[in-house]
């Protein structure tokens, strides 16, 4: 391990000095060294925490995906039902003067349904 460190150290210094000052890290080397050694000594705990957080994130993403699929399914069902009612109402209306008022009312209802679905 030490041989590797001594082999990489000159390259590390060269890279560090070639960076502009504004892009260089602002953490002191002592702090970085202590963080690295604590990861080496107690790294198992860190990896366990990361694994638990990853599992938690995956579970919440699956729940969100299921909820979204349920909403999309219910919205599609509402639109299908409304389209059926729209066609039936227009087909049943015999008077042309009432047909215009009926389609306007149904169009307003359709727009309201669309707004409601967007808010969910």
Biopython code that builds the backbone (N, CA, C, O; Angstrom):
import numpy as np
from Bio.PDB.StructureBuilder import StructureBuilder

atoms = [
    (1, "UNK", "N", (0.820, -1.185, 0.000)),
    (1, "UNK", "CA", (0.000, 0.000, 0.000)),
    (1, "UNK", "C", (0.870, 1.257, 0.000)),
    (1, "UNK", "O", (0.588, 2.227, -0.702)),
    (2, "UNK", "N", (1.949, 1.214, 0.816)),
    (2, "UNK", "CA", (2.828, 2.378, 0.896)),
    (2, "UNK", "C", (3.570, 2.603, -0.422)),
    (2, "UNK", "O", (3.792, 3.745, -0.824)),
    (3, "UNK", "N", (3.948, 1.522, -1.088)),
    (3, "UNK", "CA", (4.637, 1.655, -2.369)),
    (3, "UNK", "C", (3.717, 2.335, -3.382)),
    (3, "UNK", "O", (4.145, 3.201, -4.144)),
    (4, "UNK", "N", (2.489, 1.940, -3.375)),
    (4, "UNK", "CA", (1.513, 2.547, -4.278)),
    (4, "UNK", "C", (1.365, 4.034, -3.972)),
    (4, "UNK", "O", (1.323, 4.858, -4.885)),
    (5, "UNK", "N", (1.286, 4.374, -2.692)),
    (5, "UNK", "CA", (1.138, 5.780, -2.308)),
    (5, "UNK", "C", (2.325, 6.590, -2.805)),
    (5, "UNK", "O", (2.146, 7.672, -3.364)),
    (6, "UNK", "N", (3.561, 6.068, -2.605)),
    (6, "UNK", "CA", (4.759, 6.801, -3.019)),
    (6, "UNK", "C", (4.847, 6.916, -4.535)),
    (6, "UNK", "O", (5.416, 7.872, -5.061)),
    (7, "UNK", "N", (4.272, 5.923, -5.242)),
    (7, "UNK", "CA", (4.294, 5.982, -6.691)),
    (7, "UNK", "C", (3.281, 7.016, -7.219)),
    (7, "UNK", "O", (3.540, 7.681, -8.222)),
    (8, "UNK", "N", (2.161, 7.144, -6.560)),
    (8, "UNK", "CA", (1.095, 8.048, -7.000)),
    (8, "UNK", "C", (1.306, 9.467, -6.507)),
    (8, "UNK", "O", (0.847, 10.413, -7.147)),
    (9, "UNK", "N", (1.986, 9.636, -5.394)),
    (9, "UNK", "CA", (2.151, 10.953, -4.768)),
    (9, "UNK", "C", (2.705, 12.026, -5.714)),
    (9, "UNK", "O", (2.153, 13.126, -5.728)),
    (10, "UNK", "N", (3.752, 11.782, -6.499)),
    (10, "UNK", "CA", (4.245, 12.838, -7.409)),
    (10, "UNK", "C", (3.197, 13.252, -8.456)),
    (10, "UNK", "O", (3.063, 14.431, -8.782)),
    (11, "UNK", "N", (2.473, 12.277, -8.963)),
    (11, "UNK", "CA", (1.419, 12.590, -9.928)),
    (11, "UNK", "C", (0.332, 13.429, -9.270)),
    (11, "UNK", "O", (-0.196, 14.367, -9.867)),
    (12, "UNK", "N", (0.009, 13.079, -8.040)),
    (12, "UNK", "CA", (-0.996, 13.815, -7.270)),
    (12, "UNK", "C", (-0.594, 15.277, -7.108)),
    (12, "UNK", "O", (-1.400, 16.181, -7.329)),
    (13, "UNK", "N", (0.659, 15.499, -6.720)),
    (13, "UNK", "CA", (1.159, 16.867, -6.537)),
    (13, "UNK", "C", (1.138, 17.651, -7.840)),
    (13, "UNK", "O", (0.785, 18.830, -7.862)),
    (14, "UNK", "N", (1.522, 16.982, -8.931)),
    (14, "UNK", "CA", (1.549, 17.642, -10.230)),
    (14, "UNK", "C", (0.131, 18.072, -10.640)),
    (14, "UNK", "O", (-0.077, 19.192, -11.107)),
    (15, "UNK", "N", (-0.810, 17.190, -10.462)),
    (15, "UNK", "CA", (-2.201, 17.503, -10.804)),
    (15, "UNK", "C", (-2.726, 18.624, -9.919)),
    (15, "UNK", "O", (-3.375, 19.554, -10.397)),
    (16, "UNK", "N", (-2.441, 18.530, -8.632)),
    (16, "UNK", "CA", (-2.936, 19.535, -7.680)),
    (16, "UNK", "C", (-2.395, 20.920, -7.989)),
    (16, "UNK", "O", (-3.126, 21.905, -7.880)),
    (17, "UNK", "N", (-1.135, 21.015, -8.372)),
    (17, "UNK", "CA", (-0.547, 22.330, -8.641)),
    (17, "UNK", "C", (-0.946, 22.866, -10.010)),
    (17, "UNK", "O", (-0.870, 24.073, -10.239)),
    (18, "UNK", "N", (-1.369, 21.995, -10.926)),
    (18, "UNK", "CA", (-1.754, 22.466, -12.254)),
    (18, "UNK", "C", (-3.176, 23.047, -12.271)),
    (18, "UNK", "O", (-3.548, 23.735, -13.222)),
    (19, "UNK", "N", (-3.960, 22.780, -11.242)),
    (19, "UNK", "CA", (-5.313, 23.327, -11.156)),
    (19, "UNK", "C", (-5.264, 24.795, -10.777)),
    (19, "UNK", "O", (-4.437, 25.186, -9.953)),
    (20, "UNK", "N", (-6.117, 25.610, -11.348)),
    (20, "UNK", "CA", (-6.195, 27.006, -10.906)),
    (20, "UNK", "C", (-6.625, 27.073, -9.440)),
    (20, "UNK", "O", (-7.328, 26.188, -8.952)),
    (21, "UNK", "N", (-6.217, 28.086, -8.771)),
    (21, "UNK", "CA", (-6.520, 28.244, -7.344)),
    (21, "UNK", "C", (-8.023, 28.217, -7.061)),
    (21, "UNK", "O", (-8.457, 27.694, -6.035)),
    (22, "UNK", "N", (-8.809, 28.781, -7.972)),
    (22, "UNK", "CA", (-10.260, 28.854, -7.729)),
    (22, "UNK", "C", (-10.923, 27.488, -7.765)),
    (22, "UNK", "O", (-11.999, 27.305, -7.196)),
    (23, "UNK", "N", (-10.287, 26.522, -8.434)),
    (23, "UNK", "CA", (-10.875, 25.191, -8.530)),
    (23, "UNK", "C", (-10.321, 24.206, -7.507)),
    (23, "UNK", "O", (-10.852, 23.105, -7.357)),
    (24, "UNK", "N", (-9.272, 24.588, -6.811)),
    (24, "UNK", "CA", (-8.681, 23.684, -5.832)),
    (24, "UNK", "C", (-9.593, 23.540, -4.622)),
    (24, "UNK", "O", (-10.370, 24.435, -4.292)),
    (25, "UNK", "N", (-9.476, 22.393, -3.974)),
    (25, "UNK", "CA", (-10.276, 22.138, -2.786)),
    (25, "UNK", "C", (-9.923, 23.103, -1.676)),
    (25, "UNK", "O", (-8.783, 23.553, -1.555)),
    (26, "UNK", "N", (-10.916, 23.409, -0.871)),
    (26, "UNK", "CA", (-10.700, 24.346, 0.225)),
    (26, "UNK", "C", (-10.600, 23.624, 1.579)),
    (26, "UNK", "O", (-10.551, 24.270, 2.626)),
    (27, "UNK", "N", (-10.570, 22.302, 1.553)),
    (27, "UNK", "CA", (-10.429, 21.554, 2.800)),
    (27, "UNK", "C", (-8.948, 21.332, 3.094)),
    (27, "UNK", "O", (-8.178, 20.999, 2.194)),
    (28, "UNK", "N", (-8.557, 21.514, 4.332)),
    (28, "UNK", "CA", (-7.143, 21.305, 4.668)),
    (28, "UNK", "C", (-6.761, 19.826, 4.527)),
    (28, "UNK", "O", (-7.595, 18.946, 4.738)),
    (29, "UNK", "N", (-5.524, 19.561, 4.176)),
    (29, "UNK", "CA", (-5.075, 18.171, 3.992)),
    (29, "UNK", "C", (-5.241, 17.314, 5.251)),
    (29, "UNK", "O", (-5.484, 16.111, 5.158)),
    (30, "UNK", "N", (-5.107, 17.943, 6.439)),
    (30, "UNK", "CA", (-5.267, 17.176, 7.679)),
    (30, "UNK", "C", (-6.691, 16.623, 7.802)),
    (30, "UNK", "O", (-6.891, 15.476, 8.200)),
    (31, "UNK", "N", (-7.667, 17.453, 7.455)),
    (31, "UNK", "CA", (-9.066, 17.018, 7.526)),
    (31, "UNK", "C", (-9.327, 15.908, 6.516)),
    (31, "UNK", "O", (-9.978, 14.913, 6.836)),
    (32, "UNK", "N", (-8.822, 16.075, 5.304)),
    (32, "UNK", "CA", (-9.001, 15.036, 4.291)),
    (32, "UNK", "C", (-8.339, 13.734, 4.717)),
    (32, "UNK", "O", (-8.883, 12.653, 4.489)),
    (33, "UNK", "N", (-7.168, 13.834, 5.335)),
    (33, "UNK", "CA", (-6.453, 12.655, 5.805)),
    (33, "UNK", "C", (-7.237, 11.942, 6.907)),
    (33, "UNK", "O", (-7.348, 10.716, 6.901)),
    (34, "UNK", "N", (-7.776, 12.708, 7.847)),
    (34, "UNK", "CA", (-8.538, 12.077, 8.938)),
    (34, "UNK", "C", (-9.834, 11.455, 8.412)),
    (34, "UNK", "O", (-10.257, 10.403, 8.891)),
    (35, "UNK", "N", (-10.462, 12.102, 7.433)),
    (35, "UNK", "CA", (-11.656, 11.509, 6.836)),
    (35, "UNK", "C", (-11.323, 10.200, 6.122)),
    (35, "UNK", "O", (-12.051, 9.215, 6.247)),
    (36, "UNK", "N", (-10.244, 10.195, 5.388)),
    (36, "UNK", "CA", (-9.841, 8.980, 4.678)),
    (36, "UNK", "C", (-9.526, 7.854, 5.648)),
    (36, "UNK", "O", (-9.933, 6.714, 5.426)),
    (37, "UNK", "N", (-8.797, 8.162, 6.733)),
    (37, "UNK", "CA", (-8.463, 7.102, 7.685)),
    (37, "UNK", "C", (-9.698, 6.613, 8.433)),
    (37, "UNK", "O", (-9.785, 5.427, 8.754)),
    (38, "UNK", "N", (-10.647, 7.485, 8.715)),
    (38, "UNK", "CA", (-11.867, 7.020, 9.384)),
    (38, "UNK", "C", (-12.693, 6.142, 8.455)),
    (38, "UNK", "O", (-13.360, 5.212, 8.907)),
    (39, "UNK", "N", (-12.654, 6.433, 7.160)),
    (39, "UNK", "CA", (-13.344, 5.559, 6.205)),
    (39, "UNK", "C", (-12.677, 4.191, 6.133)),
    (39, "UNK", "O", (-13.349, 3.164, 6.045)),
    (40, "UNK", "N", (-11.349, 4.193, 6.172)),
    (40, "UNK", "CA", (-10.630, 2.923, 6.124)),
    (40, "UNK", "C", (-10.907, 2.113, 7.385)),
    (40, "UNK", "O", (-11.148, 0.909, 7.302)),
    (41, "UNK", "N", (-10.876, 2.753, 8.548)),
    (41, "UNK", "CA", (-11.073, 2.049, 9.820)),
    (41, "UNK", "C", (-12.517, 1.619, 10.021)),
    (41, "UNK", "O", (-12.775, 0.478, 10.405)),
    (42, "UNK", "N", (-13.451, 2.510, 9.769)),
    (42, "UNK", "CA", (-14.853, 2.180, 10.022)),
    (42, "UNK", "C", (-15.688, 2.233, 8.765)),
    (42, "UNK", "O", (-16.869, 2.577, 8.806)),
    (43, "UNK", "N", (-15.075, 1.894, 7.652)),
    (43, "UNK", "CA", (-15.748, 1.985, 6.366)),
    (43, "UNK", "C", (-16.959, 1.087, 6.237)),
    (43, "UNK", "O", (-17.868, 1.388, 5.463)),
    (44, "UNK", "N", (-16.994, -0.007, 6.976)),
    (44, "UNK", "CA", (-18.131, -0.915, 6.899)),
    (44, "UNK", "C", (-19.422, -0.242, 7.285)),
    (44, "UNK", "O", (-20.460, -0.476, 6.665)),
    (45, "UNK", "N", (-19.369, 0.593, 8.304)),
    (45, "UNK", "CA", (-20.567, 1.286, 8.749)),
    (45, "UNK", "C", (-21.070, 2.250, 7.676)),
    (45, "UNK", "O", (-22.276, 2.353, 7.450)),
    (46, "UNK", "N", (-20.169, 2.941, 7.028)),
    (46, "UNK", "CA", (-20.553, 3.879, 5.980)),
    (46, "UNK", "C", (-21.249, 3.133, 4.850)),
    (46, "UNK", "O", (-22.290, 3.563, 4.354)),
    (47, "UNK", "N", (-20.663, 2.016, 4.450)),
    (47, "UNK", "CA", (-21.257, 1.253, 3.353)),
    (47, "UNK", "C", (-22.606, 0.667, 3.746)),
    (47, "UNK", "O", (-23.500, 0.571, 2.905)),
    (48, "UNK", "N", (-22.770, 0.276, 5.001)),
    (48, "UNK", "CA", (-24.064, -0.218, 5.471)),
    (48, "UNK", "C", (-25.112, 0.893, 5.431)),
    (48, "UNK", "O", (-26.254, 0.664, 5.034)),
    (49, "UNK", "N", (-24.721, 2.085, 5.840)),
    (49, "UNK", "CA", (-25.641, 3.223, 5.811)),
    (49, "UNK", "C", (-26.039, 3.542, 4.369)),
    (49, "UNK", "O", (-27.212, 3.778, 4.079)),
    (50, "UNK", "N", (-25.057, 3.548, 3.473)),
    (50, "UNK", "CA", (-25.342, 3.827, 2.064)),
    (50, "UNK", "C", (-26.267, 2.755, 1.484)),
    (50, "UNK", "O", (-27.191, 3.074, 0.736)),
    (51, "UNK", "N", (-26.027, 1.496, 1.823)),
    (51, "UNK", "CA", (-26.871, 0.415, 1.330)),
    (51, "UNK", "C", (-28.303, 0.558, 1.851)),
    (51, "UNK", "O", (-29.259, 0.346, 1.106)),
    (52, "UNK", "N", (-28.449, 0.916, 3.127)),
    (52, "UNK", "CA", (-29.791, 1.103, 3.697)),
    (52, "UNK", "C", (-30.503, 2.273, 3.034)),
    (52, "UNK", "O", (-31.694, 2.188, 2.734)),
    (53, "UNK", "N", (-29.781, 3.361, 2.803)),
    (53, "UNK", "CA", (-30.388, 4.516, 2.127)),
    (53, "UNK", "C", (-30.773, 4.181, 0.687)),
    (53, "UNK", "O", (-31.805, 4.638, 0.196)),
    (54, "UNK", "N", (-29.954, 3.395, 0.021)),
    (54, "UNK", "CA", (-30.269, 2.974, -1.343)),
    (54, "UNK", "C", (-31.540, 2.130, -1.364)),
    (54, "UNK", "O", (-32.401, 2.313, -2.224)),
    (55, "UNK", "N", (-31.652, 1.199, -0.406)),
    (55, "UNK", "CA", (-32.866, 0.378, -0.315)),
    (55, "UNK", "C", (-34.095, 1.243, -0.058)),
    (55, "UNK", "O", (-35.150, 1.029, -0.656)),
    (56, "UNK", "N", (-33.954, 2.209, 0.823)),
    (56, "UNK", "CA", (-35.058, 3.110, 1.134)),
    (56, "UNK", "C", (-35.466, 3.916, -0.098)),
    (56, "UNK", "O", (-36.656, 4.070, -0.376)),
    (57, "UNK", "N", (-34.497, 4.420, -0.824)),
    (57, "UNK", "CA", (-34.794, 5.180, -2.038)),
    (57, "UNK", "C", (-35.494, 4.303, -3.069)),
    (57, "UNK", "O", (-36.459, 4.739, -3.696)),
    (58, "UNK", "N", (-35.024, 3.079, -3.252)),
    (58, "UNK", "CA", (-35.652, 2.172, -4.214)),
    (58, "UNK", "C", (-37.092, 1.874, -3.832)),
    (58, "UNK", "O", (-37.969, 1.843, -4.695)),
    (59, "UNK", "N", (-37.345, 1.652, -2.548)),
    (59, "UNK", "CA", (-38.708, 1.370, -2.096)),
    (59, "UNK", "C", (-39.622, 2.568, -2.325)),
    (59, "UNK", "O", (-40.758, 2.403, -2.769)),
    (60, "UNK", "N", (-39.140, 3.770, -2.029)),
    (60, "UNK", "CA", (-39.987, 4.943, -2.229)),
    (60, "UNK", "C", (-40.216, 5.206, -3.717)),
    (60, "UNK", "O", (-41.302, 5.636, -4.102)),
    (61, "UNK", "N", (-39.215, 4.955, -4.554)),
    (61, "UNK", "CA", (-39.402, 5.125, -5.997)),
    (61, "UNK", "C", (-40.426, 4.138, -6.537)),
    (61, "UNK", "O", (-41.229, 4.495, -7.399)),
    (62, "UNK", "N", (-40.412, 2.891, -6.041)),
    (62, "UNK", "CA", (-41.405, 1.904, -6.466)),
    (62, "UNK", "C", (-42.804, 2.334, -6.043)),
    (62, "UNK", "O", (-43.756, 2.196, -6.810)),
    (63, "UNK", "N", (-42.931, 2.854, -4.829)),
    (63, "UNK", "CA", (-44.240, 3.310, -4.350)),
    (63, "UNK", "C", (-44.743, 4.478, -5.198)),
    (63, "UNK", "O", (-45.922, 4.526, -5.550)),
    (64, "UNK", "N", (-43.853, 5.419, -5.528)),
    (64, "UNK", "CA", (-44.247, 6.548, -6.381)),
    (64, "UNK", "C", (-44.648, 6.069, -7.771)),
    (64, "UNK", "O", (-45.603, 6.576, -8.359)),
    (65, "UNK", "N", (-43.921, 5.100, -8.288)),
    (65, "UNK", "CA", (-44.236, 4.561, -9.610)),
    (65, "UNK", "C", (-45.611, 3.902, -9.610)),
    (65, "UNK", "O", (-46.402, 4.110, -10.530)),
    (66, "UNK", "N", (-45.902, 3.097, -8.565)),
    (66, "UNK", "CA", (-47.219, 2.447, -8.465)),
    (66, "UNK", "C", (-48.334, 3.478, -8.362)),
    (66, "UNK", "O", (-49.369, 3.345, -9.014)),
    (67, "UNK", "N", (-48.124, 4.507, -7.544)),
    (67, "UNK", "CA", (-49.132, 5.569, -7.373)),
    (67, "UNK", "C", (-49.381, 6.297, -8.693)),
    (67, "UNK", "O", (-50.524, 6.591, -9.044)),
    (68, "UNK", "N", (-48.309, 6.583, -9.415)),
    (68, "UNK", "CA", (-48.449, 7.265, -10.703)),
    (68, "UNK", "C", (-49.212, 6.388, -11.699)),
    (68, "UNK", "O", (-50.068, 6.880, -12.434)),
    (69, "UNK", "N", (-48.901, 5.090, -11.719)),
    (69, "UNK", "CA", (-49.597, 4.169, -12.623)),
    (69, "UNK", "C", (-51.087, 4.091, -12.270)),
    (69, "UNK", "O", (-51.934, 4.046, -13.162)),
    (70, "UNK", "N", (-51.409, 4.074, -10.964)),
    (70, "UNK", "CA", (-52.812, 4.058, -10.542)),
    (70, "UNK", "C", (-53.540, 5.319, -10.990)),
    (70, "UNK", "O", (-54.668, 5.252, -11.477)),
    (71, "UNK", "N", (-52.881, 6.480, -10.822)),
    (71, "UNK", "CA", (-53.493, 7.741, -11.257)),
    (71, "UNK", "C", (-53.710, 7.764, -12.769)),
    (71, "UNK", "O", (-54.766, 8.183, -13.242)),
    (72, "UNK", "N", (-52.719, 7.316, -13.515)),
    (72, "UNK", "CA", (-52.868, 7.296, -14.968)),
    (72, "UNK", "C", (-54.004, 6.367, -15.393)),
    (72, "UNK", "O", (-54.761, 6.683, -16.310)),
    (73, "UNK", "N", (-54.117, 5.225, -14.723)),
    (73, "UNK", "CA", (-55.188, 4.276, -15.033)),
    (73, "UNK", "C", (-56.553, 4.879, -14.719)),
    (73, "UNK", "O", (-57.485, 4.765, -15.515)),
    (74, "UNK", "N", (-56.671, 5.525, -13.551)),
    (74, "UNK", "CA", (-57.959, 6.116, -13.177)),
    (74, "UNK", "C", (-58.318, 7.290, -14.100)),
    (74, "UNK", "O", (-59.488, 7.477, -14.434)),
    (75, "UNK", "N", (-57.316, 8.083, -14.514)),
    (75, "UNK", "CA", (-57.579, 9.182, -15.441)),
    (75, "UNK", "C", (-58.033, 8.651, -16.799)),
    (75, "UNK", "O", (-58.946, 9.207, -17.409)),
    (76, "UNK", "N", (-57.408, 7.593, -17.267)),
    (76, "UNK", "CA", (-57.806, 6.996, -18.548)),
    (76, "UNK", "C", (-59.230, 6.460, -18.456)),
    (76, "UNK", "O", (-60.011, 6.611, -19.396)),
    (77, "UNK", "N", (-59.576, 5.830, -17.322)),
    (77, "UNK", "CA", (-60.941, 5.332, -17.123)),
    (77, "UNK", "C", (-61.951, 6.476, -17.122)),
    (77, "UNK", "O", (-63.012, 6.366, -17.736)),
    (78, "UNK", "N", (-61.624, 7.584, -16.430)),
    (78, "UNK", "CA", (-62.519, 8.745, -16.398)),
    (78, "UNK", "C", (-62.727, 9.313, -17.796)),
    (78, "UNK", "O", (-63.850, 9.638, -18.181)),
    (79, "UNK", "N", (-61.633, 9.432, -18.558)),
    (79, "UNK", "CA", (-61.752, 9.972, -19.920)),
    (79, "UNK", "C", (-62.589, 9.048, -20.811)),
    (79, "UNK", "O", (-63.405, 9.520, -21.602)),
    (80, "UNK", "N", (-62.388, 7.743, -20.684)),
    (80, "UNK", "CA", (-63.149, 6.779, -21.478)),
    (80, "UNK", "C", (-64.632, 6.854, -21.135)),
    (80, "UNK", "O", (-65.480, 6.848, -22.028)),
    (81, "UNK", "N", (-64.946, 6.926, -19.832)),
    (81, "UNK", "CA", (-66.349, 7.043, -19.412)),
    (81, "UNK", "C", (-66.965, 8.333, -19.930)),
    (81, "UNK", "O", (-68.098, 8.340, -20.411)),
    (82, "UNK", "N", (-66.209, 9.431, -19.830)),
    (82, "UNK", "CA", (-66.731, 10.715, -20.289)),
    (82, "UNK", "C", (-66.968, 10.694, -21.796)),
    (82, "UNK", "O", (-67.992, 11.192, -22.265)),
    (83, "UNK", "N", (-66.041, 10.129, -22.554)),
    (83, "UNK", "CA", (-66.218, 10.062, -24.007)),
    (83, "UNK", "C", (-67.473, 9.274, -24.370)),
    (83, "UNK", "O", (-68.196, 9.645, -25.295)),
    (84, "UNK", "N", (-67.730, 8.192, -23.646)),
    (84, "UNK", "CA", (-68.956, 7.414, -23.884)),
    (84, "UNK", "C", (-70.210, 8.227, -23.582)),
    (84, "UNK", "O", (-71.173, 8.207, -24.349)),
    (85, "UNK", "N", (-70.189, 8.947, -22.452)),
    (85, "UNK", "CA", (-71.343, 9.796, -22.102)),
    (85, "UNK", "C", (-71.513, 10.918, -23.116)),
    (85, "UNK", "O", (-72.641, 11.259, -23.472)),
    (86, "UNK", "N", (-70.419, 11.492, -23.583)),
    (86, "UNK", "CA", (-70.457, 12.586, -24.555)),
    (86, "UNK", "C", (-71.127, 12.113, -25.845)),
    (86, "UNK", "O", (-72.043, 12.757, -26.357)),
    (87, "UNK", "N", (-70.650, 10.969, -26.362)),
    (87, "UNK", "CA", (-71.210, 10.432, -27.609)),
    (87, "UNK", "C", (-72.688, 10.102, -27.449)),
    (87, "UNK", "O", (-73.498, 10.403, -28.326)),
    (88, "UNK", "N", (-73.037, 9.478, -26.319)),
    (88, "UNK", "CA", (-74.439, 9.101, -26.098)),
    (88, "UNK", "C", (-75.327, 10.340, -26.006)),
    (88, "UNK", "O", (-76.417, 10.362, -26.578)),
    (89, "UNK", "N", (-74.874, 11.362, -25.297)),
    (89, "UNK", "CA", (-75.680, 12.581, -25.138)),
    (89, "UNK", "C", (-75.859, 13.293, -26.472)),
    (89, "UNK", "O", (-76.953, 13.772, -26.771)),
    (90, "UNK", "N", (-74.805, 13.369, -27.276)),
    (90, "UNK", "CA", (-74.908, 14.033, -28.581)),
    (90, "UNK", "C", (-75.803, 13.223, -29.521)),
    (90, "UNK", "O", (-76.577, 13.795, -30.288)),
    (91, "UNK", "N", (-75.697, 11.895, -29.462)),
    (91, "UNK", "CA", (-76.517, 11.044, -30.343)),
    (91, "UNK", "C", (-77.996, 11.115, -29.969)),
    (91, "UNK", "O", (-78.854, 11.001, -30.844)),
    (92, "UNK", "N", (-78.307, 11.299, -28.692)),
    (92, "UNK", "CA", (-79.708, 11.343, -28.251)),
    (92, "UNK", "C", (-80.381, 12.677, -28.552)),
    (92, "UNK", "O", (-81.600, 12.735, -28.711)),
    (93, "UNK", "N", (-79.602, 13.741, -28.631)),
    (93, "UNK", "CA", (-80.188, 15.068, -28.862)),
    (93, "UNK", "C", (-80.659, 15.191, -30.306)),
    (93, "UNK", "O", (-79.888, 14.984, -31.244)),
    (94, "UNK", "N", (-81.925, 15.530, -30.469)),
    (94, "UNK", "CA", (-82.504, 15.620, -31.805)),
    (94, "UNK", "C", (-82.619, 17.055, -32.306)),
    (94, "UNK", "O", (-82.613, 17.288, -33.515)),
    (95, "UNK", "N", (-82.722, 18.004, -31.407)),
    (95, "UNK", "CA", (-82.912, 19.397, -31.824)),
    (95, "UNK", "C", (-81.556, 20.070, -32.027)),
    (95, "UNK", "O", (-80.721, 20.063, -31.123)),
    (96, "UNK", "N", (-81.331, 20.653, -33.210)),
    (96, "UNK", "CA", (-80.040, 21.294, -33.503)),
    (96, "UNK", "C", (-79.737, 22.476, -32.584)),
    (96, "UNK", "O", (-78.577, 22.706, -32.242)),
    (97, "UNK", "N", (-80.761, 23.228, -32.182)),
    (97, "UNK", "CA", (-80.509, 24.389, -31.317)),
    (97, "UNK", "C", (-80.045, 23.957, -29.928)),
    (97, "UNK", "O", (-79.277, 24.671, -29.284)),
    (98, "UNK", "N", (-80.494, 22.820, -29.472)),
    (98, "UNK", "CA", (-80.070, 22.299, -28.165)),
    (98, "UNK", "C", (-78.710, 21.595, -28.255)),
    (98, "UNK", "O", (-77.970, 21.521, -27.274)),
    (99, "UNK", "N", (-78.403, 21.089, -29.428)),
    (99, "UNK", "CA", (-77.137, 20.370, -29.621)),
    (99, "UNK", "C", (-75.935, 21.272, -29.352)),
    (99, "UNK", "O", (-74.955, 20.835, -28.750)),
    (100, "UNK", "N", (-76.006, 22.525, -29.794)),
    (100, "UNK", "CA", (-74.901, 23.466, -29.579)),
    (100, "UNK", "C", (-74.709, 23.730, -28.086)),
    (100, "UNK", "O", (-73.579, 23.698, -27.600)),
    (101, "UNK", "N", (-75.777, 23.988, -27.361)),
    (101, "UNK", "CA", (-75.694, 24.239, -25.917)),
    (101, "UNK", "C", (-75.182, 23.007, -25.187)),
    (101, "UNK", "O", (-74.381, 23.117, -24.259)),
    (102, "UNK", "N", (-75.650, 21.817, -25.613)),
    (102, "UNK", "CA", (-75.219, 20.562, -24.986)),
    (102, "UNK", "C", (-73.718, 20.341, -25.196)),
    (102, "UNK", "O", (-73.012, 19.999, -24.248)),
    (103, "UNK", "N", (-73.225, 20.530, -26.415)),
    (103, "UNK", "CA", (-71.800, 20.311, -26.660)),
    (103, "UNK", "C", (-70.947, 21.329, -25.911)),
    (103, "UNK", "O", (-69.857, 20.992, -25.448)),
    (104, "UNK", "N", (-71.417, 22.559, -25.784)),
    (104, "UNK", "CA", (-70.672, 23.554, -25.005)),
    (104, "UNK", "C", (-70.602, 23.162, -23.533)),
    (104, "UNK", "O", (-69.547, 23.277, -22.910)),
    (105, "UNK", "N", (-71.721, 22.698, -22.974)),
    (105, "UNK", "CA", (-71.736, 22.265, -21.575)),
    (105, "UNK", "C", (-70.820, 21.054, -21.372)),
    (105, "UNK", "O", (-70.084, 20.979, -20.388)),
    (106, "UNK", "N", (-70.876, 20.111, -22.314)),
    (106, "UNK", "CA", (-70.018, 18.928, -22.208)),
    (106, "UNK", "C", (-68.542, 19.304, -22.373)),
    (106, "UNK", "O", (-67.679, 18.723, -21.715)),
    (107, "UNK", "N", (-68.254, 20.261, -23.238)),
    (107, "UNK", "CA", (-66.862, 20.711, -23.399)),
    (107, "UNK", "C", (-66.350, 21.378, -22.120)),
    (107, "UNK", "O", (-65.193, 21.185, -21.745)),
    (108, "UNK", "N", (-67.194, 22.153, -21.454)),
    (108, "UNK", "CA", (-66.802, 22.765, -20.172)),
    (108, "UNK", "C", (-66.539, 21.678, -19.127)),
    (108, "UNK", "O", (-65.579, 21.756, -18.360)),
    (109, "UNK", "N", (-67.405, 20.668, -19.111)),
    (109, "UNK", "CA", (-67.225, 19.555, -18.159)),
    (109, "UNK", "C", (-65.922, 18.805, -18.456)),
    (109, "UNK", "O", (-65.204, 18.400, -17.542)),
    (110, "UNK", "N", (-65.630, 18.628, -19.745)),
    (110, "UNK", "CA", (-64.391, 17.941, -20.127)),
    (110, "UNK", "C", (-63.168, 18.758, -19.693)),
    (110, "UNK", "O", (-62.193, 18.198, -19.192)),
    (111, "UNK", "N", (-63.221, 20.071, -19.884)),
    (111, "UNK", "CA", (-62.106, 20.941, -19.475)),
    (111, "UNK", "C", (-61.925, 20.915, -17.959)),
    (111, "UNK", "O", (-60.796, 20.899, -17.470)),
    (112, "UNK", "N", (-63.023, 20.911, -17.220)),
    (112, "UNK", "CA", (-62.957, 20.848, -15.754)),
    (112, "UNK", "C", (-62.345, 19.515, -15.301)),
    (112, "UNK", "O", (-61.554, 19.476, -14.359)),
    (113, "UNK", "N", (-62.714, 18.442, -15.973)),
    (113, "UNK", "CA", (-62.151, 17.126, -15.640)),
    (113, "UNK", "C", (-60.644, 17.131, -15.908)),
    (113, "UNK", "O", (-59.869, 16.600, -15.113)),
    (114, "UNK", "N", (-60.232, 17.728, -17.023)),
    (114, "UNK", "CA", (-58.810, 17.798, -17.354)),
    (114, "UNK", "C", (-58.050, 18.604, -16.297)),
    (114, "UNK", "O", (-56.967, 18.203, -15.871)),
    (115, "UNK", "N", (-58.615, 19.739, -15.873)),
    (115, "UNK", "CA", (-57.959, 20.546, -14.827)),
    (115, "UNK", "C", (-57.831, 19.777, -13.515)),
    (115, "UNK", "O", (-56.803, 19.842, -12.840)),
    (116, "UNK", "N", (-58.879, 19.056, -13.169)),
    (116, "UNK", "CA", (-58.865, 18.273, -11.930)),
    (116, "UNK", "C", (-57.778, 17.195, -11.987)),
    (116, "UNK", "O", (-57.087, 16.950, -10.998)),
    (117, "UNK", "N", (-57.633, 16.560, -13.142)),
    (117, "UNK", "CA", (-56.631, 15.511, -13.287)),
    (117, "UNK", "C", (-55.218, 16.070, -13.233)),
    (117, "UNK", "O", (-54.309, 15.401, -12.743)),
    (118, "UNK", "N", (-55.021, 17.275, -13.725)),
    (118, "UNK", "CA", (-53.695, 17.894, -13.690)),
    (118, "UNK", "C", (-53.315, 18.245, -12.256)),
    (118, "UNK", "O", (-52.143, 18.153, -11.890)),
    (119, "UNK", "N", (-54.276, 18.642, -11.449)),
    (119, "UNK", "CA", (-54.003, 19.021, -10.038)),
    (119, "UNK", "C", (-53.634, 17.835, -9.172)),
    (119, "UNK", "O", (-52.920, 18.003, -8.183)),
    (120, "UNK", "N", (-54.096, 16.641, -9.510)),
    (120, "UNK", "CA", (-53.860, 15.464, -8.638)),
    (120, "UNK", "C", (-52.425, 15.109, -8.533)),
    (120, "UNK", "O", (-52.075, 14.152, -7.842)),
]
sb = StructureBuilder()
sb.init_structure("model")
sb.init_model(0)
sb.init_chain("A")
sb.init_seg("    ")
for serial, (resi, resn, name, xyz) in enumerate(atoms, 1):
    if name == "N":
        sb.init_residue(resn, " ", resi, " ")
    sb.init_atom(name, np.array(xyz, "f"), 0.0, 1.0, " ", f" {name:<3s}", serial, name[0])
structure = sb.get_structure()
